[in-house]
Amino acid sequence: MLNTRHHWLKTRSLWILFLAPFLMAGSSKPPQQSGQFKLVKSHKAFEGLEVFEFHHLDNGLKVFLSPKKGSNSIAYVTGYDVGSRFEEKGRTGLAHLFEHMMFRGTETFPEPFKTLSEWGGQYNAYTSRDMTVYYQIVPNKLLNQVAQLESERMRKLLITKAGFNTERGAVVSERKKSVSDNPFGKLWWELYQLAFDKHSYKTGPIGWQKDLDATSFEDALLFYKRFYAPNRAIISIVGDFEINNALETLNKYYGAFKAQDVKIPNIPIEKTERPARRKVVSLKAEKVIMADARFSPSSSSPHAASELLLCVLLAGGDSGYLNYELVETGLAQSVSSSCYPSIETGLSSIFVVANPGKSIKEIEKAYDSSWKGFPDWLTDERIESIKLYFTLEQLSALRDPTNLAKDFVSSAILSRGDPLYSFKLMDAVKQLKRKDILDRLSQWKSIGKTRVFIQPRS
């Protein structure tokens, strides 16, 4: 039997260990208003970690500030409420294409890659089905410069036809490398194409080749004006800064921007109750790869936590059930999962990479038979152990201010409108019991299943 008191004490001590940088750091008191930015709410994740939410009264820009003294650096994240789910038929790939365009430069910063490298921090961007996010971590003395760069990229980007054609060519090459010729990329693409009929989640951010070819310079300009606007954006700053100084800087660079009217394309509702679907894709690859997916609860669903923990229990690293059944028996090289909730009904997926020489028939048979033993394997002790593993993984990520600003704040705001959503989801996972997992498992039987295999081409 699991010693619950010992487990509680261990979890508590780990919380203290991982959150020590936050608990020791003080935060400056926020003003009720600074310029056109008004304090809307203070979000307290736990003692020592607070996020202050400000809204611009005129243009709708939302800002989330979490100051932490002592690091001499800041993470500055700009998230846009635009992903491939907003793209219209025949013009897929624009959200991702514009992620590339945003590095073409502005009047003040004609070479963003060079500038960001000279600043000496980390920087990157990503586009998902739900959002587009730009982030960097730099010395705190550069807050003014980072704000100026990101504000100019928001409304003053230098967009030329030549630059557009260059970036479109780069995306076309990326698509070939990451989807057409990549086993995992191809697997992801085919999985969503097969699973969805109507919803725009069907087509990933990279888009269709024919749509990229057909997209015009004018299409790109219109997309930029519609979506790269203050009322479609959130800014999250975490690190060593003063709130008053940050707000003065943001007022200076974003204050004059105007909100933009955006007509969001109608997104059809996907029917989730349907017969199972299966597809085999022949590709130049070394081994069989399997994806087994089911429609997943959205981020607003009360089942999001049990879905997430079920996936971790099944395929969450070395301690997951399927690792014992498939990897340790020599059938598979690895087992993994992707089950974090999307804004709308998405996919919860389990991936199995077979060992060389193993056939689809062998892997699928072993995979299907292994499920029968899962309820007996699922003891209270294992559940508590894996919940602890999950918590540790999340807390470890919090030590990086970029992760806090990007994953725990920005993504949560864009997907749920709540900077504490990730923390609430983590707390919900910690409360789950064996019955909750088995109830969720039984739901999987009535949810549309999609299975795709990569078959090495002979």
Buried (B, 14 or more C-beta within 10 A) or exposed (E): EEEEEEBEEEBEEBBEEBBEBBEEBEBBEBBEEBBBBBBEEEBEBEEBBBBBBBBBEBBBBBBBBBBBBEBEBBBBBBBBBBBBBBBEEEBBBBBBBBBBBBBBBBEEBEEBEEBBEEBEBBBEBBBBBBBBBBBBBBBBEBBBBBBBBBBBBBBEBBBEEEBBEBBBEEBBEBBBEBBEEBBBBBBBBBBBBBBBEEBBBBBBBBBBBEBBEEBEBEBBEEBBEBBBBBBBBBBBBBBBBBBEBBBBBBBBBBBEBEBBEBEEEEBEEBEBEBEEBEEBBEBEBEBBBBBBBBBBBBBEEEBBBBBBBBBBBBBBBEEBBBBBBBBEEEBBBBBBBBBBBBBBBBBBBBBBBBBEEBEBEBBBEBBEEBBEEBEEEBEEEBBBBBBBBBBBEBBEBBEBBBBBBBBBBBBBBBBBEBBBBBBBBBEBBBEBEBEBBBEBBEBBEEBBBBBBBBBBEE
